[in-house]
Amino acid sequence: MTTPELLSDFGAAPPAARAADASSYLLWDLPLRVFHWSLVAAVTVAVVTGELGGAWMPWHGRAGLVIVGLLVFRLAWGIVGSATSRFTQFAPRPAALLAYVRGRWRGVGHNPLGALAVFALLALLAAQAATGLFGNDDIAFAGPLNHLVGDETGDRVTGWHRLLATGLLALLVLHLAAIAFHVLVKRHRLIRPMITGRQRAEPGVPLPRRVSAGRFGLIGAVALAAAVVVTISGTDRAPAVVPAAARVAAVPAAAPASAPAPSPAW
């Protein structure tokens, strides 16, 4: 990859590169690109505020709700979206994985291993967001659905949420490392298509049949995501979490047993 090509991968394409892109095709549609960068921002906020804790926990919860809405949208868009957005188009199949390992895979969008990483990230984010909805920090914050479960279940789910956070961070680091490897070592252009949506087609590579969800598909996916977030937010009617120590202190001490009445003198 030459220096101009590397620059163009980050959106600063020189005139020669722009002329070469005349033969490019739309790889990632605008709704998918907006989803991707919105998810990057929401996950970043959730990670930072979760680490800070304390007064930042309400923002952690808000970021979690945004992630829930984005995941619902992606699920819908993976069914009714454009061709390269649909899960059926890039779902990893054994034959494709074997061809990729042997260096014979040719296609557009996610390669089979990249597709596996996408599904793993989405699944882990969904599990992380779901456990966050029912968890609490046992101090002053509770997820919007925490009041629907008992204290023991809420504590167990909170433990899962913290454990999944470690796995999610590891997978995100691996994801970034894979991007750096493909851009810097294998000379693949990955960043710019996620910004502009377009990528040059290599000769002989079959392109997916153009499929568009249209205006109603996009409106439906956005409406579904918004409805889920509003519904979850509307269920939050529980008071703030009371620390365990405070709950114990709040229990009145048992009254001492009264001394037996003296026996009457006969």
N, C-alpha and C positions, 0 to 999 in steps of 0.2 A: 504494500500500500504506500503510495507516495504521500508526501506532506499535504498537497492539495486535497487528495482523497480523504486523508484523515481529518482535515479541517471540515470537509463537506459532511463527514459522518456526524459532526457536531453542529451542523446547520449553517456553516459558513462556506457554502459552495462557491468556488470561483466560476467565471463565465464559461470556461471549458467544461467544467463538470455539469453546469446547468444545461449546456447544449447536449451533453451526452445523456442527460436525464430525459430528453425528449421522448425516448423509447421506454420510459419507466411506466409502471402500472401501480394502481392503488392497492397497497398491501394491507394497511390498517386504516379503517374508516375513522372519521372524526369522533363519534361516540366512544369507540374503543380507546382512542388516544386520550380523550378526556378522562375516561375511567382509569386508565393506567396511571397518569400523573396525579390524579386526585387520590388514588389509593396510596401512591408513594408518599404524598403529603400527610394523609391521615395516619398511616402506619408510623411515620416519623414522629408526629405529635403524640401518638399513643405510647410509643416507646419512651420518649423523653419524659413525658408527664408521669408515666408509670414509675420510672426510675426516681423522679423527684418526690413523688408522693405528697402527702400532706394536703396543703391548699390547692395543689395542682390536680388532685384526683377528680374533681368535677369535669375538668377539661379532658382528662383521660376517658371518662365516661362518654363525653360528647364525641370524642374521636372514635370511640368504639361504636357508637350509633351510626356515625358516618360510614364506617367500615361495613357495618351490617347492610346499610342501604346500597353501598357500592357493590357488595357481593350479590345481593338480590338482583340488582340491575345486570351484573355480568352473567348470572345464571340465565336470566331471560334473554339477554342479547346473544348468549351462546346457543340459543335455540332459534331465535327469529332474526338475528342480525345478518350482516353481510357474509359472503362466502367464507372469507378467511377468519371471521369472528366465530363461526359456528364450531362447536366442539366436535361434531362429526367430521369436520374437514381435517383437523389436526390431531384427533385422538390417536395415541400411539398404538400401532398394531404390531404383533410379533414379526411379521414379514418385513415391515418398514424398519423396525429396530435392528433386525439381522442385517438388512441391506446397509443401514447406516454404520453399523460396526465394521462391516466389510468395505466401507468407503464407496458404496454403489448407490447410496440414496441421493435422489435429485428431486427437489421440490421447492415450494415457496413457503414462506412463513416459518413457523417453528419446526425445527428438525425433531425426530422422534424423541431424543433425550431431552431436548428443550420442552417438548410437549409434556413429558413426564414431570419435569420441574414445575411447569405451570399448574398442572392438576394438583401436585403436592402442595404448592404454595396456597392455592385457593382452598384446598381441603383443610390445611392447617390454620389458615386465617379464619375459616368458618368455625372450626372447633374453638379457637381462641376467643372469637367474638361471642360465641354461644355461652361458653363458660363464664365470660365476663358479665353477661346479662344476669346471671344467677348468683354471682359471687359478691364478696364484700371484703373490706380491708380490716374489719373488726375494730375500727376506730370511729370514723365519721362518714364513711361512704359505702353505699350499697348499690348494686346493679338494679336496673328498673324492674327486673323480675325476681329479685332476691326474696321479696315478701311472699312469693308463691311456694317457697320451699322452707323446710325446717332449718333450725340452726345447724344441726349436724350435717345435713345435705349441703347447705350453703358453705360450710367450712371445707367440706370435701371438694366441692366444685372449685372453690378458690384455690385449693392446692393444685388441682389440675390446671387451672388458669396460669399459675406461676410456673408450673413444669412445662406447659406448652410454650410459654414465652421464651424459655431457653432454647427449645427446639426450633422455634420460629426465627430467632436471631441467628442461629447456626445456619438455617436454610437460606436466610437472606444474605448472609456473608458468602455462602457458596454460590448463590445466584449472581452476586456482584463479581465474584472471582471468575465465574464462567463467562460473563460478559466481557471482562477485561481480557481474558484469554482469547476469545473469538475475535475481538477487535484488534488487539496488539500482536497476537501470534499468528492466528489463522487468517488475518486480514479480511474478516467479514465486516460488513457495514451493518451495524445493529442499532446504533443510536439515532441516526438521522431518520430512518423510516418510522420510528416511534414518535418523531416530532412532525415530520412532513406527511407521513403516511405513505410515501411513494418509494419504490425501489426499482432499480433497473432489472429487467428480465434477462436472464441468461439464455442464449440460444438453445432451443431444444427442450427447455424445461416446460412441462405442461402447466398451464395456468388453470386455477379452479374456475368453474363456470360462474359467471357473475350472478349473484343472488342479492337482492336488496330487500330489507325489511320494510322500507317505505316509511312514510311519516307516521302512520298509525302504529307500526311496530315499535318505533322509537318512543312515541307517546305512551304506549302501553307499558313498556319496560320501565320508563321513568315513573309512571304513575304507580306501578306495582311496588317499586322500591320505596317511594315516598309513603305509600299506604302502610307498608310494614314498619317503617321507622316511626310514623305517627302512632300506630297502634301500640307498639312496644313502649313508646314514651308515655302514652296515655294510661298505661297500667301501673305506672309508678305512683302509688298512693301510700307507700309505707313511710313511717317516720324514720329519721336518721338512726343509724346503727348506734346502739349504746355499748360501750366497751364492756367486756366480760367482767372486769374488776368492778366497774360501776354497778353492773347488774347485781353482783354479789353483795356490794355495799348497800344497795338499795333495799335488799330483803331485810325486813325488820327482824331483830334478834328474837328468838323464842322467849316468851315470858317464863321466868323461873317458876318451877312448880311450887305451888303454895304449900305452906307447911300444914300438916294435918291438924284439923281442929282438935283441941284438947277434949279428952273424954269427959263427959259430965260426971261430976261427983255424985255418987249414989249414997 
